[in-house]
Amino acid sequence: MTLPQGYRYAALYAGIRKVAKPDLSLIVSDTAASAAAVFTQNQAAAAPVRLGQKNLAAAKGIARAILTNAGNANCATRTGDKVASETVRALAKALKVPANQVLPASTGVIGVELDAAKITTHLPALVDALSPDKFYEAADAILTTDLVRKTATASLSVKGGAVHLAGMTKGSGMIEPLMATTLAYIVTDAVIAPADLKKMLVRATNRSYNCMSVDGDTSTNDTVYLLANGASGIKLSSADKALFEQALTHLMEDLARQIARDGEGAKKLVTIEVGGFKTDKDALKVARQIANSPLVKTAIAGSDPNWGRILMAAGNAGVKFDVPQVDINFQGMAVCRKGLAVDFSEAELTKLLDEPDVLVQFQLRGPGKGRARFFTCDFTEGYIKINGSYRT
């Protein structure tokens, strides 16, 4: 694994979490980096989301650092904006960079006041701990109910040499990004202008995080930041930009799958493939509806090949289709043809559905070319146990 050049990382425990494990994470680019982001569309957006948007605009798409605290969302509190601003200014001073080049993020419980001093007093130590070798420590420090670390890397050979990408993400519940993500940070050493970076990020997000759901809830804190510091010295040609965007999309799809696989209480990663609709947008609506159906998700949890639930969910998506044109497969096995049941081995398919990776295919017969792929997970008792006592 080769990480992008020109970045350093750090993590430590600041006492924000109830358990003593790192809850502050820092990513720093050694030089000014082009920056792009997408944020939650939740109307109750958290203070760090609002400040991140403001800073990106003020700095005209340039950033030097990403600061994250875990254990408290800094959302829906009396002092949220003040805390976000104080912590950003303190870090900027420690790094000797403009405050609007520091991008904040928070994750954790909503509606609980956050003491800024828990962050600011630990920033000198956090900055002193910065190292190119602490990528994974920084990735671990942003996790909340996640059971596993979520990272991915990629390298791309282009004219002039190689550029590298690395990404980290978190998310296990309250997941249906919708034009944003959970928390995700991607860094690259390619030379890319902020405007180009933003276009690439939006398209890559629409193919990855916006095709992923755990429970259908969009968080107040969803944020993805993408930094390109140019440390490789390689400026991408038009053709190379297309290859870079492809690599970025694949990396983000990898991260999105990791989130779906680690959904709260989940035992199975579920991939929904939908095809045959008039447009990709229609297909995505249907795929999202299937993925978010509790009845579909619980059937898959129980390895029940109940294809009627797939048809029901698709019919609730608000997209017109003729039932006699519907074919449905579970794990590649036909269960519905032309909208009607077909004979299949219940015992064999139940065994196939016990596997940790489940594929559901919903296909319309006819000339439609619209298609979509969506990642989700099953729905088990574990989700209720985790979220029934999240604050306590």
BELRAFEN-V17769 format. One line per field, one symbol per residue. phi: phi as a letter, one per 20 degrees, with the letter a starting at -180 (. if undefined). A space follows every 50 residues. Layout:
phi: ???
//
This chain:
phi: .degfncccbbaedneffdebgccccccefcgdfcbbccgdffdgfgfff ffffffffelmcbcbcdcddobflclcfdgfffffffffffgffemcfff eddebcbqfendgdegffeffefgffffegbfedgffffffefcegecfc bbcbccecfoqcdccbccbbqbblcbglmbbedbcccbdfebfgffffff ffffffecfedbbdcndeffdgbcdcdcemffmdeffgffffffffffff fffgfffffffeggmfdceddddcbnefcfffffgffffffefgffffff gelefefffffgfgfeemdfbegfeedccdlnefcbclmcfcfbegfffg ffffffccddcccefpegdfbbccdbbfccffffffefcfed
//
